[in-house]
Amino acid sequence: MPISPWRALSPDDGDHYLLVERRFRYVIEDPEHTWRRAWIPTVIACPVCEADTGLRLAYKSGVDAVVEAACPVGHTWVEGRVDVLQWMAYCRFRAGRYEADWLWLIEAGFGEEPPPPIDLVEEVGKAAVDVAKYGRRKARAKIRRKVRSTKKRVGKRVRNEAMRPVAALLRTAWIMQAGGVEPVKASRRPAKPKAPKTPPVSAYRKAYGVQAPKKGPKCLVCQDTGRMTAPGISVPCVECDGPAAAALAAAERRAERARQGKDERPTERARQGDDERRTTSK
C-alpha cells in the first residue's frame, strides 16, 4: 500500500515514519572480522528507478511486519533488509529520545547520511567578498549622490544667472505697461500675531489691593533659629547653617551684585541725586 506523505513521526503511538532527504543507510555485519564485530553501511535505493534520495520509510507497530519504503516517483516496496528493531530505535533517536543501548547503531552508520562538511575557509572568503562588494556599492552610490547634488546646485545657479537679464527685461516691460508702478512683493508667509503679554501676579495683587503672602521659615526643623531646642536640650541644627550663616551668605550675594553694578536701587539713586542737588545749590 502507498505510504501517505502526511503521516507524522510518533514512536509512542507506534507510528515510525520518516522522510529522508539524503541517502539512507542500513548496516550489515562484516564477515571478514572474526575477533570483533564490524558493520558495513549500505545505501538503500529504489529497485525500479534506483532513486536513493527523498525516500519515505514507514512501520506501524502491530500492523506491519516489515519496514515499507517509497521513492519520490511513487514506487513502493517492502524493505526487508532494514531490521525492524533497529528502525524503531533510530526513529526514537530522531524523536529526541537518546538511548544508551542503541548509540552503537548511530556510530555504525545506520540512518540518514550526515550533511557534507562546511568549508569554513571558503565560506569566510565568500563572506569577505560579499562584504567588500556591498561596501563598494555603498561608496559608489554615495559618490553618485554627491555628484548629482553638486551638478544640480551648480546648474540651478547657472540658469538663474543666465535668466537674470531676461527677468529684468520682463520686469521693466511690466512696469511700463502698468504705468510706472513697481509690483508689490508679497510676503511668502504672513506675519504671526504676537501673543498678548500676561501681567505678573504682583500686578494683579497691586490692582486688587491684596497683600503678598508672608514667607515662612526656610528651615522647618529649627524655624530659622539655628538650634533645635527641647526641655533640657539645645543642640545646633543639622539641617541648615543657622541665621548667622544665612545672613553672611546674603551679604556675600549683595556684595557680589554691588561689585557687578546690579544692586543699585532706586532709593540709592534718588539719594545720590539729592546729594548732587545740594552740592550744586551750595
Backbone bond lengths (Angstrom), bond angles and torsions (degrees), N, CA, C in turn:
res aa  C-N    CA-C-N  psi(-1)  N-CA   C-N-CA  omega(-1)  CA-C   N-CA-C  phi
1 M - - - 1.455 - - 1.523 108.72 -
2 P 1.345 118.93 144.68 1.457 120.06 -178.89 1.518 111.38 -67.97
3 I 1.334 114.95 148.01 1.465 120.80 -179.32 1.523 108.37 -88.16
4 S 1.299 116.43 126.09 1.464 120.71 -179.10 1.536 109.45 -71.47
5 P 1.335 118.34 131.45 1.470 119.33 179.03 1.512 113.53 -75.36
6 W 1.338 118.25 -5.21 1.467 121.25 -177.88 1.515 112.27 -96.26
7 R 1.311 117.56 6.67 1.454 119.67 177.96 1.519 110.50 -72.87
8 A 1.304 116.80 153.48 1.469 122.44 -178.39 1.517 109.59 -118.09
9 L 1.323 115.76 150.83 1.451 121.70 178.16 1.521 108.93 -75.19
10 S 1.315 117.10 118.83 1.467 122.49 179.90 1.518 108.81 -148.25
11 P 1.341 117.70 81.92 1.473 118.85 -178.96 1.516 113.32 -61.37
12 D 1.340 118.97 -30.55 1.465 120.21 -179.19 1.525 111.56 -66.85
13 D 1.345 116.34 -30.15 1.471 120.07 178.37 1.523 112.02 -91.49
14 G 1.330 117.93 2.28 1.456 121.10 178.74 1.508 114.35 85.19
15 D 1.338 118.63 9.15 1.463 122.11 -178.94 1.523 107.84 -103.35
16 H 1.324 117.32 104.94 1.469 123.29 -178.56 1.528 107.59 -107.53
17 Y 1.329 114.95 91.92 1.458 121.15 -176.76 1.517 108.51 -127.62
18 L 1.340 116.67 134.86 1.465 121.57 178.38 1.524 109.19 -142.87
19 L 1.331 114.55 143.25 1.453 122.25 170.97 1.525 107.04 -110.15
20 V 1.325 116.73 113.31 1.457 121.39 -175.79 1.524 108.03 -102.56
21 E 1.327 116.31 124.58 1.461 121.06 -179.53 1.525 111.34 -79.94
22 R 1.345 116.28 -40.17 1.465 119.60 178.47 1.540 109.55 -92.54
23 R 1.299 115.76 -178.09 1.465 120.01 -177.88 1.525 110.63 -67.27
24 F 1.344 115.23 142.65 1.463 121.05 -179.85 1.528 108.76 -105.95
25 R 1.347 115.35 138.84 1.468 120.57 -176.41 1.526 109.45 -124.40
26 Y 1.321 114.99 138.54 1.460 121.01 167.49 1.515 107.84 -110.14
27 V 1.316 118.75 164.97 1.468 122.32 -173.98 1.522 109.09 -115.76
28 I 1.324 113.19 142.08 1.460 120.97 172.92 1.519 107.88 -126.87
29 E 1.300 116.05 152.92 1.467 121.07 -176.62 1.531 109.84 -76.87
30 D 1.335 114.99 135.18 1.461 121.08 179.67 1.535 109.29 -76.98
31 P 1.351 118.34 118.36 1.473 118.97 -177.45 1.520 113.02 -74.53
32 E 1.312 119.33 -15.72 1.462 120.47 -177.68 1.524 112.19 -74.84
33 H 1.325 118.41 -23.42 1.460 121.09 179.13 1.522 108.75 -91.33
34 T 1.322 114.96 112.07 1.464 120.41 -178.33 1.518 112.64 -100.06
35 W 1.348 116.27 -29.45 1.471 118.32 -176.37 1.530 112.35 -89.76
36 R 1.323 119.16 -14.88 1.464 122.09 173.02 1.530 108.04 -149.59
37 R 1.329 115.46 158.25 1.454 120.86 -177.26 1.523 109.24 -86.21
38 A 1.317 116.24 133.39 1.459 123.66 176.79 1.522 108.33 -131.35
39 W 1.312 115.05 148.04 1.462 120.38 -174.70 1.523 109.46 -118.35
40 I 1.332 114.68 144.11 1.466 121.65 179.23 1.531 108.32 -115.11
41 P 1.333 119.58 114.05 1.474 120.22 176.94 1.530 110.27 -71.05
42 T 1.316 116.33 133.86 1.459 122.86 -179.55 1.520 108.98 -126.45
43 V 1.339 116.18 134.84 1.464 121.90 -175.41 1.525 109.16 -84.22
44 I 1.346 115.67 139.41 1.462 122.20 176.38 1.522 108.55 -92.99
45 A 1.325 117.72 136.36 1.463 123.05 177.89 1.521 108.89 -137.56
46 C 1.325 114.92 157.72 1.461 120.41 179.21 1.538 109.00 -68.19
47 P 1.336 119.54 130.50 1.469 120.23 -179.83 1.523 113.53 -70.19
48 V 1.340 119.00 -11.78 1.456 121.42 -177.93 1.521 110.95 -98.83
49 C 1.334 116.52 -56.79 1.465 120.22 -176.62 1.524 113.05 -105.69
50 E 1.344 116.94 -0.97 1.463 123.07 177.39 1.537 112.27 59.85
51 A 1.320 117.21 30.67 1.469 120.62 174.62 1.519 108.97 -78.65
52 D 1.326 116.68 131.58 1.461 120.78 -177.98 1.532 112.78 -119.20
53 T 1.315 118.60 6.24 1.461 122.04 176.91 1.523 109.30 -126.16
54 G 1.327 115.66 152.87 1.457 120.08 -178.95 1.504 114.04 71.79
55 L 1.333 118.07 27.25 1.463 121.13 -179.31 1.525 110.67 -80.91
56 R 1.348 115.55 155.34 1.455 123.11 175.23 1.519 107.90 -118.76
57 L 1.319 115.95 125.80 1.457 122.60 -179.84 1.524 107.97 -120.66
58 A 1.341 116.07 137.66 1.461 119.88 -175.85 1.516 109.80 -147.60
59 Y 1.364 112.78 149.44 1.469 120.26 174.95 1.520 107.02 -153.05
60 K 1.344 116.43 129.59 1.452 122.34 179.38 1.517 108.88 -111.26
61 S 1.344 115.02 119.48 1.469 119.51 -178.19 1.531 109.90 -65.63
62 G 1.336 114.91 132.93 1.461 120.62 179.15 1.509 113.80 83.41
63 V 1.339 118.00 -7.89 1.470 120.77 -179.71 1.512 110.55 -118.03
64 D 1.365 116.78 -51.10 1.454 120.94 -178.37 1.524 109.90 -93.29
65 A 1.321 113.60 152.84 1.466 119.37 177.01 1.514 111.13 -99.50
66 V 1.314 117.56 -30.80 1.460 122.48 -179.75 1.513 108.23 -134.15
67 V 1.330 114.91 172.88 1.460 121.18 179.34 1.525 108.59 -81.22
68 E 1.339 116.11 134.21 1.451 121.97 177.10 1.529 109.04 -104.59
69 A 1.350 115.60 150.34 1.461 121.25 -178.05 1.519 109.19 -133.90
70 A 1.353 114.68 155.88 1.465 121.54 178.17 1.512 107.96 -147.46
71 C 1.333 116.30 143.16 1.458 121.54 -179.70 1.527 109.45 -97.69
72 P 1.330 119.78 169.55 1.477 120.89 -179.25 1.524 113.23 -61.70
73 V 1.349 118.40 -26.98 1.464 119.97 -178.97 1.519 111.05 -72.61
74 G 1.350 117.12 -31.11 1.461 121.10 -179.63 1.507 113.60 125.21
75 H 1.331 118.54 1.72 1.461 120.35 177.57 1.527 109.14 -73.65
76 T 1.293 117.04 134.91 1.470 122.90 179.05 1.521 108.75 -121.65
77 W 1.315 115.92 148.17 1.461 121.40 178.50 1.520 108.96 -158.56
78 V 1.297 114.81 163.47 1.464 121.96 178.08 1.514 108.04 -91.85
79 E 1.347 115.30 120.57 1.468 120.99 -177.75 1.524 107.90 -99.24
80 G 1.357 113.83 88.52 1.461 118.26 -179.61 1.506 113.87 -78.25
81 R 1.346 117.76 -12.29 1.465 119.31 -179.71 1.521 112.71 -73.80
82 V 1.308 117.47 -18.77 1.470 120.84 179.37 1.515 107.91 -88.06
83 D 1.316 117.17 120.99 1.453 121.78 178.64 1.520 109.71 -68.03
84 V 1.325 116.39 135.11 1.461 121.05 -176.54 1.516 111.37 -64.88
85 L 1.342 118.30 -42.79 1.464 120.65 -179.61 1.527 110.84 -64.57
86 Q 1.329 116.07 -42.04 1.461 118.82 178.10 1.527 111.30 -64.67
87 W 1.335 117.27 -39.92 1.470 120.21 178.83 1.535 111.10 -64.67
88 M 1.314 117.56 -40.49 1.455 120.53 178.45 1.528 110.92 -65.87
89 A 1.336 117.41 -39.74 1.466 120.45 178.05 1.527 110.74 -65.25
90 Y 1.337 116.50 -39.33 1.473 119.40 178.73 1.527 110.90 -66.48
91 C 1.331 117.49 -38.86 1.467 119.82 177.98 1.525 111.00 -65.12
92 R 1.330 117.50 -37.81 1.466 119.20 176.01 1.528 110.43 -65.35
93 F 1.336 116.71 -36.49 1.469 120.07 176.59 1.526 111.21 -64.33
94 R 1.336 116.65 -41.38 1.468 119.81 178.58 1.530 111.30 -69.24
95 A 1.347 116.54 -25.54 1.462 119.80 178.25 1.515 112.76 -80.74
96 G 1.344 118.31 -3.54 1.459 121.47 177.46 1.504 114.77 101.78
97 R 1.317 118.52 9.15 1.466 121.55 178.68 1.521 108.60 -104.19
98 Y 1.331 116.00 105.30 1.461 121.89 -176.45 1.529 108.28 -93.40
99 E 1.332 115.41 113.55 1.462 121.77 -178.60 1.520 108.69 -107.56
100 A 1.310 115.71 127.08 1.468 120.60 -175.82 1.527 112.25 -64.76
101 D 1.331 117.67 -28.26 1.468 120.12 -177.94 1.526 112.23 -71.73
102 W 1.329 117.07 -18.92 1.455 119.81 -176.66 1.537 113.02 -113.76
103 L 1.292 118.60 12.96 1.466 120.00 178.26 1.530 111.36 -67.72
104 W 1.323 116.28 -29.33 1.468 119.12 178.47 1.523 111.39 -61.37
105 L 1.356 116.14 -29.52 1.458 119.89 -179.12 1.529 110.67 -66.98
106 I 1.321 116.75 -41.25 1.464 120.31 178.94 1.523 110.23 -69.22
107 E 1.337 116.29 -39.58 1.468 119.32 179.09 1.525 111.28 -67.01
108 A 1.334 118.44 -29.77 1.465 120.93 179.41 1.517 112.45 -71.97
109 G 1.333 118.60 -16.64 1.458 121.45 177.86 1.499 114.22 109.66
110 F 1.331 118.87 10.75 1.455 121.24 179.74 1.524 108.93 -72.80
111 G 1.346 115.94 138.14 1.449 120.54 175.62 1.516 112.62 111.69
112 E 1.309 115.07 -166.40 1.456 122.31 -177.69 1.522 110.42 -71.41
113 E 1.331 115.51 140.35 1.457 119.68 179.41 1.526 110.58 -63.08
114 P 1.317 117.36 141.95 1.464 119.27 178.65 1.520 111.02 -69.04
115 P 1.308 118.47 155.83 1.473 120.47 178.85 1.513 110.82 -65.23
116 P 1.318 117.63 155.05 1.466 119.82 -179.48 1.523 110.80 -62.89
117 P 1.313 117.44 148.55 1.472 119.73 -179.69 1.527 111.26 -65.88
118 I 1.304 114.63 149.53 1.462 121.23 -179.43 1.528 109.38 -92.94
119 D 1.304 115.04 126.42 1.464 120.63 176.93 1.537 108.30 -81.53
120 L 1.337 115.43 100.13 1.457 119.21 -175.81 1.520 111.95 -65.08
121 V 1.320 116.73 -35.23 1.465 119.51 -179.30 1.529 109.89 -63.92
122 E 1.335 115.76 -44.16 1.459 119.47 179.62 1.524 111.30 -66.89
123 E 1.346 116.93 -40.83 1.465 119.91 179.98 1.520 111.30 -65.31
124 V 1.346 116.21 -40.52 1.470 119.07 178.36 1.523 110.37 -64.45
125 G 1.349 116.28 -40.36 1.465 119.38 177.96 1.521 111.93 -62.12
126 K 1.355 116.45 -43.18 1.461 119.25 178.22 1.529 111.66 -64.37
127 A 1.325 115.13 -40.09 1.467 117.91 179.12 1.519 111.24 -64.46
128 A 1.350 116.68 -39.83 1.461 119.46 178.62 1.529 111.11 -64.18
129 V 1.340 116.44 -39.98 1.469 119.60 178.29 1.530 110.71 -64.46
130 D 1.353 116.69 -42.10 1.468 119.62 179.28 1.521 111.34 -63.78
131 V 1.341 116.33 -41.33 1.468 119.41 179.62 1.529 110.41 -65.21
132 A 1.342 116.85 -40.42 1.467 119.84 178.70 1.528 110.97 -64.17
133 K 1.338 116.93 -41.33 1.470 119.95 177.80 1.526 111.17 -63.27
134 Y 1.327 115.82 -42.21 1.460 119.60 178.91 1.532 110.84 -62.55
135 G 1.344 116.98 -42.92 1.460 119.80 178.14 1.521 112.50 -63.06
136 R 1.353 116.15 -40.67 1.466 118.89 178.39 1.530 111.31 -64.60
137 R 1.336 116.82 -40.60 1.466 119.18 178.97 1.527 110.70 -63.20
138 K 1.322 116.82 -42.31 1.463 119.67 179.67 1.523 110.96 -64.93
139 A 1.349 117.22 -41.46 1.466 120.20 179.78 1.526 110.90 -64.91
140 R 1.338 117.43 -42.37 1.467 120.38 178.75 1.526 111.08 -64.33
141 A 1.332 116.76 -41.20 1.464 119.25 179.33 1.529 110.78 -64.10
142 K 1.335 116.77 -39.28 1.467 119.81 178.58 1.522 111.14 -64.90
143 I 1.340 116.56 -42.16 1.468 120.20 179.00 1.526 110.29 -64.53
144 R 1.355 116.43 -42.40 1.468 119.40 179.06 1.523 110.84 -62.22
145 R 1.339 117.82 -41.02 1.460 120.08 178.40 1.518 111.27 -62.15
146 K 1.328 117.49 -42.39 1.462 120.13 179.32 1.529 110.86 -64.93
147 V 1.342 116.89 -42.24 1.467 120.06 -179.57 1.523 110.31 -64.18
148 R 1.354 116.52 -43.26 1.466 119.48 -179.85 1.519 111.22 -64.06
149 S 1.351 116.95 -43.79 1.466 118.99 -179.47 1.516 111.07 -64.57
150 T 1.358 117.42 -39.55 1.465 120.09 179.07 1.526 111.15 -65.62
151 K 1.348 116.10 -44.60 1.466 119.54 178.89 1.526 111.12 -62.58
152 K 1.314 116.68 -40.03 1.456 119.98 179.59 1.520 111.28 -64.82
153 R 1.358 116.94 -43.29 1.455 120.33 -179.87 1.525 111.56 -65.81
154 V 1.342 116.52 -44.12 1.464 120.36 179.52 1.524 110.99 -66.72
155 G 1.330 117.88 -41.30 1.457 120.95 178.72 1.517 111.93 -63.22
156 K 1.352 116.51 -39.19 1.460 118.89 177.85 1.524 110.90 -64.61
157 R 1.341 116.43 -40.79 1.462 119.45 178.73 1.529 111.23 -64.95
158 V 1.324 117.11 -41.21 1.466 120.74 179.38 1.521 110.71 -64.46
159 R 1.335 117.61 -42.69 1.463 120.58 178.91 1.524 111.36 -63.63
160 N 1.334 116.17 -40.59 1.465 118.77 179.06 1.530 111.10 -63.44
161 E 1.344 116.37 -42.62 1.459 119.03 179.15 1.525 111.29 -66.07
162 A 1.349 116.80 -37.66 1.461 119.64 -179.04 1.529 111.52 -70.14
163 M 1.327 117.53 -33.13 1.449 121.02 -177.56 1.518 113.39 -90.24
164 R 1.331 117.79 -2.39 1.459 119.64 -179.36 1.532 112.59 -61.25
165 P 1.378 119.96 -47.16 1.482 118.66 177.30 1.524 112.78 -61.64
166 V 1.315 116.26 -38.61 1.466 118.99 178.72 1.521 110.70 -62.93
167 A 1.324 116.24 -41.13 1.461 119.42 178.62 1.519 111.18 -64.96
168 A 1.352 116.55 -38.12 1.472 119.27 177.99 1.523 111.02 -63.94
169 L 1.334 118.05 -43.26 1.464 120.87 178.16 1.522 111.63 -62.51
170 L 1.326 116.65 -43.49 1.463 119.53 178.72 1.522 111.18 -63.71
171 R 1.352 116.40 -39.24 1.450 119.34 178.71 1.535 111.00 -64.66
172 T 1.347 117.72 -41.88 1.469 121.68 178.50 1.526 111.34 -63.91
173 A 1.340 116.29 -42.18 1.460 119.33 178.74 1.520 111.26 -63.95
174 W 1.316 116.36 -38.33 1.479 118.82 179.53 1.524 110.69 -66.78
175 I 1.357 116.87 -40.11 1.467 120.18 179.21 1.522 110.54 -63.97
176 M 1.347 116.40 -42.93 1.459 119.25 179.02 1.528 111.05 -64.23
177 Q 1.311 117.48 -39.08 1.452 120.57 179.59 1.522 111.44 -69.01
178 A 1.339 117.27 -32.45 1.459 121.19 -179.38 1.512 112.83 -84.46
179 G 1.307 119.10 1.89 1.456 121.02 177.63 1.509 113.55 89.56
180 G 1.296 118.23 25.71 1.465 121.46 176.60 1.507 114.59 86.40
181 V 1.318 117.60 15.14 1.474 121.20 179.73 1.525 107.98 -102.24
182 E 1.307 115.23 124.48 1.468 119.46 179.88 1.525 109.40 -74.59
183 P 1.297 116.50 144.56 1.470 119.00 178.43 1.516 112.01 -66.66
184 V 1.290 114.61 143.42 1.462 120.33 179.24 1.527 108.24 -82.99
185 K 1.313 114.89 128.30 1.467 119.98 179.19 1.521 108.77 -80.82
186 A 1.293 114.00 118.79 1.466 118.71 179.10 1.520 109.67 -84.11
187 S 1.279 114.90 137.12 1.462 119.09 178.80 1.525 109.58 -71.23
188 R 1.296 114.97 145.26 1.466 119.30 -177.69 1.519 111.10 -70.36
189 R 1.317 115.55 -41.47 1.458 119.26 -177.69 1.521 109.22 -121.72
190 P 1.315 118.25 132.49 1.462 119.13 176.54 1.522 111.34 -66.27
191 A 1.324 114.35 147.14 1.458 118.79 -179.91 1.522 110.04 -66.87
192 K 1.296 115.45 136.20 1.460 120.44 -179.61 1.528 109.38 -76.36
193 P 1.314 117.40 132.34 1.473 118.62 177.21 1.523 111.23 -65.34
194 K 1.345 114.16 140.38 1.456 118.54 -179.52 1.523 109.73 -75.92
195 A 1.277 114.50 138.50 1.458 119.49 178.81 1.528 110.04 -71.35
196 P 1.317 118.25 139.97 1.479 119.63 179.32 1.526 111.00 -64.50
197 K 1.331 114.80 143.76 1.454 120.26 179.80 1.526 109.75 -75.99
198 T 1.282 115.72 131.98 1.461 120.85 177.51 1.520 109.22 -90.06
199 P 1.351 118.60 122.60 1.475 119.82 179.98 1.522 110.64 -62.50
200 P 1.313 116.84 152.31 1.462 118.51 176.90 1.517 111.85 -71.27
201 V 1.318 116.00 168.63 1.464 121.23 -178.80 1.523 110.83 -65.40
202 S 1.350 117.21 -31.76 1.469 119.96 -179.71 1.525 111.55 -64.34
203 A 1.363 116.45 -33.08 1.465 118.80 178.28 1.523 110.52 -67.33
204 Y 1.326 118.23 -43.78 1.455 120.50 176.09 1.526 111.21 -61.76
205 R 1.332 116.62 -41.36 1.462 120.34 179.91 1.530 111.28 -63.08
206 K 1.343 116.07 -40.25 1.466 120.40 179.27 1.512 111.06 -69.86
207 A 1.346 118.39 -37.67 1.453 121.16 -178.64 1.519 111.79 -67.77
208 Y 1.321 117.30 -37.67 1.460 120.69 -178.41 1.514 112.87 -93.91
209 G 1.327 117.47 -0.29 1.461 120.24 177.96 1.512 113.88 70.33
210 V 1.315 116.52 30.54 1.457 120.84 179.66 1.521 109.00 -91.93
211 Q 1.324 116.09 132.25 1.455 120.12 179.68 1.532 110.36 -75.14
212 A 1.314 113.46 147.43 1.463 118.96 179.00 1.520 109.68 -69.83
213 P 1.318 118.71 141.89 1.469 119.68 178.45 1.520 111.31 -66.17
214 K 1.298 113.85 142.21 1.451 118.57 179.91 1.522 110.40 -75.42
215 K 1.304 114.46 139.01 1.452 119.93 179.73 1.521 109.51 -79.70
216 G 1.284 114.77 135.34 1.449 119.56 177.54 1.514 111.67 -82.68
217 P 1.293 117.49 -179.70 1.474 120.39 179.52 1.528 110.55 -66.83
218 K 1.317 115.82 146.37 1.451 120.77 178.48 1.515 111.74 -73.67
219 C 1.313 117.41 -36.69 1.476 121.93 179.38 1.518 108.03 -103.69
220 L 1.312 117.15 116.30 1.454 121.70 -179.46 1.516 112.59 -81.91
221 V 1.321 117.76 -6.85 1.468 120.49 -178.37 1.528 110.23 -84.78
222 C 1.349 115.49 -50.39 1.471 119.84 -176.47 1.510 112.97 -108.61
223 Q 1.365 118.69 3.26 1.461 122.58 -178.63 1.522 111.72 55.97
224 D 1.340 116.69 39.55 1.471 123.95 177.93 1.528 113.14 63.38
225 T 1.335 117.52 22.48 1.473 119.72 176.99 1.517 112.00 -93.07
226 G 1.292 117.16 -19.72 1.461 120.55 179.96 1.509 114.18 88.29
227 R 1.348 118.34 -5.20 1.456 120.97 -179.54 1.530 109.21 -138.79
228 M 1.301 114.65 146.47 1.457 121.43 175.00 1.517 107.82 -100.36
229 T 1.318 115.75 118.35 1.461 121.04 -173.61 1.506 110.28 -116.71
230 A 1.316 113.90 150.41 1.458 123.70 175.38 1.529 106.58 -157.15
231 P 1.302 117.92 168.79 1.478 118.62 179.23 1.524 111.56 -55.82
232 G 1.325 115.27 108.95 1.467 120.90 179.34 1.512 114.11 84.53
233 I 1.339 118.49 6.16 1.466 121.57 -177.32 1.517 108.27 -132.75
234 S 1.325 117.10 136.46 1.467 123.22 174.08 1.526 107.07 -153.16
235 V 1.336 115.58 102.17 1.467 121.60 -176.96 1.516 108.47 -124.09
236 P 1.352 117.94 154.03 1.481 119.17 177.83 1.527 110.79 -64.10
237 C 1.300 115.29 148.05 1.473 121.24 179.64 1.527 109.04 -72.03
238 V 1.319 114.79 136.94 1.471 120.22 -179.67 1.521 111.55 -97.38
239 E 1.342 118.45 -5.38 1.449 121.64 -177.72 1.516 113.21 -96.59
240 C 1.325 119.78 -19.33 1.457 123.57 179.87 1.518 109.33 -141.11
241 D 1.308 116.49 172.70 1.466 121.88 -178.55 1.519 113.04 -91.92
242 G 1.323 118.18 -3.43 1.454 120.35 179.04 1.514 111.89 96.68
243 P 1.339 116.80 163.43 1.472 119.99 -177.96 1.512 113.65 -65.63
244 A 1.335 116.29 -33.41 1.466 118.19 -179.67 1.527 110.83 -65.02
245 A 1.324 115.78 -44.59 1.464 118.73 179.37 1.524 111.01 -66.75
246 A 1.361 117.09 -36.95 1.459 119.62 177.43 1.523 111.46 -65.14
247 A 1.344 116.56 -41.93 1.464 119.47 177.89 1.520 111.02 -65.00
248 L 1.341 116.90 -40.51 1.460 120.04 178.06 1.529 111.24 -62.98
249 A 1.350 117.14 -40.93 1.465 119.87 178.21 1.522 110.94 -66.08
250 A 1.347 117.35 -39.39 1.465 119.35 177.34 1.515 111.23 -64.68
251 A 1.358 116.61 -39.08 1.461 119.23 177.59 1.515 111.24 -65.07
252 E 1.342 116.85 -38.09 1.464 119.96 177.39 1.526 110.52 -63.25
253 R 1.353 117.49 -40.63 1.449 120.00 179.09 1.514 111.91 -66.00
254 R 1.348 116.60 -41.34 1.466 119.04 177.67 1.517 111.70 -64.48
255 A 1.349 116.72 -39.43 1.462 119.46 178.79 1.524 111.00 -64.52
256 E 1.332 115.69 -40.18 1.466 118.57 179.13 1.518 111.19 -64.92
257 R 1.337 117.59 -41.23 1.462 120.19 177.50 1.512 111.39 -66.20
258 A 1.359 116.37 -35.54 1.467 118.71 177.96 1.516 111.03 -66.68
259 R 1.351 116.55 -37.51 1.461 119.08 177.83 1.526 111.13 -65.66
260 Q 1.325 116.32 -32.66 1.469 119.90 178.49 1.518 112.83 -84.38
261 G 1.328 118.84 -3.92 1.458 122.43 179.80 1.509 113.91 76.56
262 K 1.320 118.34 25.73 1.459 121.90 -177.38 1.525 112.86 -106.97
263 D 1.341 118.21 -1.54 1.451 120.81 -173.55 1.525 112.38 -111.70
264 E 1.325 116.88 20.76 1.467 120.69 -179.92 1.520 108.44 -82.00
265 R 1.303 117.63 107.98 1.452 122.28 -173.94 1.527 110.40 -87.26
266 P 1.354 118.26 160.27 1.479 121.17 179.66 1.513 112.55 -60.92
267 T 1.329 117.88 -34.79 1.475 119.14 179.92 1.521 110.91 -65.78
268 E 1.352 115.69 -39.35 1.456 118.79 179.01 1.525 110.27 -67.37
269 R 1.355 116.86 -38.29 1.460 118.66 177.19 1.531 110.36 -63.55
270 A 1.363 116.21 -43.24 1.471 118.48 178.99 1.518 111.48 -63.07
271 R 1.367 116.38 -38.69 1.466 119.70 178.79 1.521 110.62 -64.39
272 Q 1.333 117.23 -41.87 1.462 119.97 177.69 1.521 110.74 -63.80
273 G 1.359 118.68 -37.57 1.461 121.09 177.71 1.520 111.61 -65.61
274 D 1.357 116.93 -39.84 1.471 119.49 177.89 1.522 110.65 -63.91
275 D 1.355 116.50 -40.06 1.462 119.20 179.02 1.524 111.04 -63.16
276 E 1.349 115.00 -41.33 1.475 117.95 -179.99 1.524 110.45 -65.89
277 R 1.380 117.43 -39.88 1.452 119.71 179.64 1.535 112.17 -64.74
278 R 1.358 114.88 -39.02 1.478 117.19 176.90 1.498 111.07 -64.32
279 T 1.328 117.55 -39.48 1.469 120.32 -178.80 1.497 111.04 -64.88
280 T 1.342 117.84 -40.68 1.472 120.55 -179.34 1.520 111.36 -71.15
281 S 1.354 118.62 -34.31 1.462 120.87 179.31 1.509 111.19 -68.04
282 K 1.341 117.91 -35.08 1.449 120.06 177.03 1.515 110.80 -69.62
